Amino acid sequence: MSTDPGHEPADSTARAATRARRAALQVAGVADLHSGRFAEIRTYLAGSTVPGVRVEAGAVHVHTVLLPGSDLPLVAGEVHDAVAAATGRPVVVHVDDVTTSDNPLRSTP
């Protein structure tokens, strides 16, 4: 195991990314998480990925798609608080888009 402070065990990253995704999607006003134009925003795990969440340098970046009419700062704050509570890590919330549908299809985990 590395002693580099920027390195963490893969299982720790996997837990943080999975918990972050679950917590963010439970916040009212969040339609989905955004994985980027070319699906580059994700945490890569052995055999799978967690789309819309990137864990790097100890922080969790969550890329959201919000529902129409959502109070963006309020929802972003709620996502921040939910993900921070679920992961115990610093959180950066990105509001990447607002969906045009009240019932969007969610991406698969």
PyMOL commands that set and color helices and strands:
alter all, ss='L'
color gray80, all
select helices_A, chain A and resi 10-25+72-87
alter helices_A, ss='H'
color red, helices_A
select strands_A, chain A and resi 30-33+42-45+48-51+53-56+59-66+91-98
alter strands_A, ss='S'
color yellow, strands_A
deselect
rebuild
show_as cartoon
